[in-house]
Amino acid sequence: MAETINMPKLGFDMAEGVLVRWVKQVGEPINKGDVLAEIETDKATVEVESPASGVVLQFIVEQGDVVPVNAPIAVVGQEGEKVEVADGEKKKEERKADETPAPQSKPEPATTAQVVSPADDAPVKASPLAKKIARDKNLNLADIQGTGPGGRVVKKDVETALSSGPKTEDRKPSAAPVFASPITSYEDETVQLTKLRQAIARRMVESKTSVPHFYVTHEYKMNAVMALRKEVNQYLPDDEKLSVNDFIVKAVALTLREFPNLNASFAGDKVIRHGAVNVGIAVAVENGLLTIAHKDTDQKPMRLISSEIKGMVARAREGKVKPDDIEGSTFSISNLGMYDVENFIAIVNPPEAAILAVGSAREVPVVENGEIKPGWRMKATISVDHRVSDGAEAAQFMQKLAEFLENPVRMLV
């Protein structure tokens, strides 16, 4: 029997997504779990997997269409099976076609001049990965011909531009030497917010205005973690070595198991204490921040935790996250230790009840038994929704976290 594939809802605040590309075509066989399409949400470009096996029978929307969550996008069934979009869906599609602005309608066959990048005063349509490659290689996206839906610049377009020579780089003025005359005037620059940046702005305003935050800071002795990490990494290949963050993630997960009130979500007149401990890790991506969700963190060995996080971080930065990568976190960690940050506070990621902000592990002078000696120290601050918990419980959580970080061998047994 034919099965309708709907636009997935990725995150509680997602309202719509853009169907960027069909990976499979009508008439092509597909297995359950195969990637059917790529969609762009407020957060990232996500691969949509088919929940059924069979043949792709029908596309209900086209590449470039903006589709509401839970709306049908395709039909998968058995070869030869006859399917049609329901009358209600047909009317919805016709109404959508009438209301869709011209730039989003299906493009007519065009000459090369008609599919080039938008005018200089309009933002360039490009995939997240294409933007990242162009930025890294110092390419101007406006000078690259897009071959994606609606003239969208995709990865292969950027690679083609790179292989044909540094055309855009030649147009850029060389950097002025430090002894050159100073520039005396600057022009204002208007930068259009990306969908991700808009989502971050919307959610952070919501969090800071509707969630009553409070904060608790603790300083941790990290000597044992640094020593154990060095010892363990001697036996691991370079691509599997453990980071300090891996130890922190595991320690947080084990601590949350003992503090279910912080592994929770606020839901109006009730608090939902989650059965699973799924630790979210904030990842810096192009034009913003994305939280990946590591599942069942308290039940997995640290080496597996490290490997799974590395895979999700890589997909997030390439703009190729899977829906499961960014859904379902129950508590978040934001670690700025790699930027030599001593201490900071983070904004709660609703509907979660708390988030941990982690600074750098530093070797500093410490006093022990009346003597000054070098020691590794790290500060962390927990931000908590005061509707869910109170200061005493947050302080106890931070103390318990110290038991794992200051005796890390407990996390390996």
N, C-alpha and C positions, 0 to 999 in steps of 0.2 A: 504494500500500500504506500502511496506517495506520502512524503513527509515535507511539510513546509518549514523552511529555515527562516528564522526571524533575526532582526537586528538585535544583537545582545545588549544587555544593560550592564555596563562596566562601571561600577561605583554607584552609590546611592543618588548622586546628583546629576548623573548623565541623562540628558534628554534626547539627544540625537547624535548621529554619526554620519560621516561621509564615506560612501562606497568608493574607495580609491581604485581598486583593481580586482577583476575576477581572475583568480589563479587557475580555476578549472573552467571549461567551456561547455555549452549546451551539447549534450550527446556524449560527453566524455565520462568514462567510469570513475567512480569515487568510492573510497572506503571510509568507514567510520573513523574519525580522527584526522583524515586528510585535510589540508588547508583548502578551503573553498574560495575565500576572498580576503582582501585586506581592507580594513576600515580605519578611518582616522577619527579619533575622539578628542575630547578636551585634553586628554593626557598623553596619548601616543598613537602611533600607527600599530594596529593590532591585527593579528592573523585570526580569522574566524574558521574554526574547524567544523566539519560536517558531523552531525550527531547520528547519521545513518549511512549505510552503504547502498550502492546502486548506481544509477546513472543520473547526471544532471539533466533534468527534464525541461526546466524553464527558469529564466531570469525574470524577476518581477520588477526590479529596478535596474538602472543603468549606471555605468561608471561615472563618477562625479556627482551623483544624486545625494542630496541630504535626506537622510531617512530617520524618522522617529524610532526610539527604542521599541522593541517588541513588534515592529511592523514587519510583514513578510518581505524577504528579499529574493528567495529562490525556492525551487521545489526539486527534491531528490526522490526518485522512485525506481521502478523496474523498467527495463528497456521496452519501449513500445506502449507503455502506459499513457493514457490520455489524461491530461490535467488542464485545468483552466483556473485563472484567478477568479475568486468569488465576485459576484456582481458588486458587492459593497467595496471590494478592493479595487475593482475596475473604476468605479466612480471616484474613489479616493485618488487613484493615480491620475484620472482625467482632471480632477480638480487641482491636483498638485501641479500638473503640466500647465494649467491655465494661470496658476499663481506664481510659478517659478520664474524668476527674472531671466532675461535673455542669456547672460553669461553662463547659467547653469543648465540651459537646455542642450539637447543633443546637437553637436556641431555638424554643419553641412560639410561635404567634401571641400577642402580648402587648398589653396596654393601655399607654398612655403611661407610667403609673406604674411598669410593670415594666421599662422599658428605660432608665430614667434612670441617671445615674452611680452607681458603687458607694457603699457606706456610707462615712461619714466616716473610719472607721478602716482602710479598704482603699485601695490605690493606684488611681488613676483610669486606666482603659484608654484610651489615646489614641495616635494616630499621632505619629511624631516631628515632622512638619510642624505638626500641630495644637498640640502642646506648645510649639513655638517661637513660633508666632503668639500663643498665649495668654500666654506669658511676656512677649513684646514689648509686648502691649497691656494687660498687667496684669489679665488675666482669670483667674478661678478655675475650673479645669476641672471641679471637683466640682459646679458650678452649671450646667453645660452638658449638655443632653440629647444623648446619643450615638445616632447612627443607623447606625453601622457594625456589622460582625459582633459579636454578643454585647454590644451597647450601647457599642461602641468609639466614642470621640469622634474625628471626622475633620475635615479642613480645612473642609468646607462647614458643619459644625455651629458651628465657631468664628466663621466669617464671618457666619452667621445671628445669632449672639449679639451680634456687633459692630453689625450693622445695626439691631438692635432696641433699642439704647441701652445706656449704661454701667451695666447692672444690678449687675454684680459689683463694679464700682469704688466704687459708692455705699456698699457695705457695709464697705469698708476704712477703717480710721481714718486720719485725716490725719496726716502726718508731724509729730512733735513739734518745736517750735522749739528751737534750740540752747540757749536760756536756760531751758528747762523743767527741772523737778526730775528728777534722774537716776533711772533705773529701778534698783531695789535687788535685784530677784530675776528670774531667767530660768528658763524651763522647758526641759527637755531636748527635743530634737527627733530623732526617728528617721526617717531617709530611706532608703527602699528603693532598693537599687542597680538601675540599669537593666541590661538584657542587655549593652549596650555597656560599661558600667562594670565589670560582672562579668568580661567577656572581657579587658578591659585588666588588671584585677587578676590574673587567672589567668596571662596571658601574661607580665606583667612579673615576677611571682614566679618563674615558670619560667625566664625569661631571667637574672635576677640570681642564682638559685641553681644553675643548670646551665651557664651560659656564663661562662668566665673572662675578664672584661673587662680591657682596659688602655686608657689614654687618652694622646693626644698633642695638645698645643695649639700653635697657630701664630697670629701676628699678621700681618695682610695690609695692604699699602698699597692703599687704595681710591681714591686721587685720580683715577686714569685711568678707573676704572669710573664714578665719579660724573660726571666731565666728559663721557664718551662717552654715557652715558645721557641727560644733559641735552640734548646736541646731537641725538641720534637722535630723542628724543621731540618735538622741535620740528616734525618732519615727520609725526608720527603722530596720528590722532584720539584723543580722550580715552579711548575704550574699548579702545584698542590700545596704549597707552603701556607701555613696558617698566618692570619693577620691578627693584630691586637683586637680588631673589631669582631673577629670570629669568637674570641674568648668572651667579649662583652655580650654578644648576642646570646650565646649559650647560657651565660650566667643570668641574664635577664629572664630568659625563658624558664629556668629552674626556679628563680625567685618568684615569678608570676604564679607558678603552680601553687605556691604557699600563700599568695595574696589574690584570690579570685576576684575581689572587689575592684582591683586595678586592671584586671584582664576582662574588662567589661565595657558596655555601651550604655549611654543614657537614652532612654526611650520614653520621654514624657512623664508619665506617672509611675514608671518602673525602671529598674536597672537590669539589663541582661548580662548575666555572668556567663561568659563563653566557656564551653567545654573544652575546646581546643585552644592551645597556645600558639598563635600565628604571629610571629614578630615581623612588623613592617620596618623596612630599612629605607631611609630617604636617600635618593640617588640624584646627584646633579646631572641634568641632561640639558640639551640645547634649549635655551630660553626658559629654563625653569627647574622644577624639582618634581621628581616622580617617586612615589613610595611603592616598592615591591613588597610582596607579602610572602614570607617564608612559612610554610605550613608545618605544624606539629613539631616546632623547634625543640621543645623540651624532651621529645622522645628520640631524637636522632643524635648519632655521634658527631663530634665536632668536625671531623674530616668531611663527612657528608654535608653538613651544614655549610661549610666553607665552599665546597664544590657547587652546591645548588645556588648559593648566593652569587658566586662568580658568574654562573650561567645567566641568571636573571639580570644582573647588572649589565652584562655585555649586551643582552637583547634590548634592555631599556635604552642604552646609549646608541644602539644602532637603529632605534625606532621600530623594533621587531618583537615587542613583548607579546606574550600570549595572554589571553584573558585571565587565566589562573594566576599569572605572575603578579597582577595588581589588584586582585580581589581578595577580601576575607581577612585582612590584618586585624588583630585584636589589641595591639599595643605597638607603638612606634618608637624607633630610635633614630635620632639625627646626630651623626658623628662628624664634627669639624676638626677632629684631631690632626688630620693630614695638612691642615692649613695653619698650624702653630697657634691655635686658639686656646687660651687658658680656660675660659668659662663663658657660657652664654645660656640663654633660655629659649625654648622652642614653643611654638603655638600648638595647642592640642589639635589633633586631626579628627574632627567629628565624624562619626558618633563615638569614637573611642574615648575612654575616660582619662588617658594619660599618655605622655610622651617623654622620653629621656633624652636630654641634650648632653652630648659627651665632648669634652675638650681633649687636649693633647696629653699624652703620657710624657712627663718631663723628668729629667734627672736634675734634682735641685738639692740644696743643702737642707737637711732635716736634723732635728734634735731627738736623740734617743738615749735614755738613761743619762741625761746631762751632758751628752757629747754631740758635737756637730759632725755629721758624716753625710756622704752623698746617698740619695735614695730616689727611687722612681715614684712619682705622685701623679694622680690624675683627678681632675674635678668633673663632676657630673651633676646636672640639675634636672629634677623631675618636675614637669608641669602637670597639674592635676585639675580635673573638673570638680569644683567644690560641691556640686550637686550630687556627686557620686561618693566622694571620699573626703577625709579631713587630714589635717597636718600630721597628727600622731601616726596614722596608718602609713602615710607617705614616708615619714621618717623611719618607721620600722622596716619598710620595704628597702630603703637605702642602706640600712644597717645589715639587713639580710643579704643584700647584694654584695656587700663587703666580704661576707663569709666565703662566697664563691671566688671572688676576684683575688682575695688575699690567701686563699688555699685552693688554687686552680686544679690541683690533682683530683679534687672531688668531682670535677666535671668530666674526667676521663675514665671514671670507673662506674 
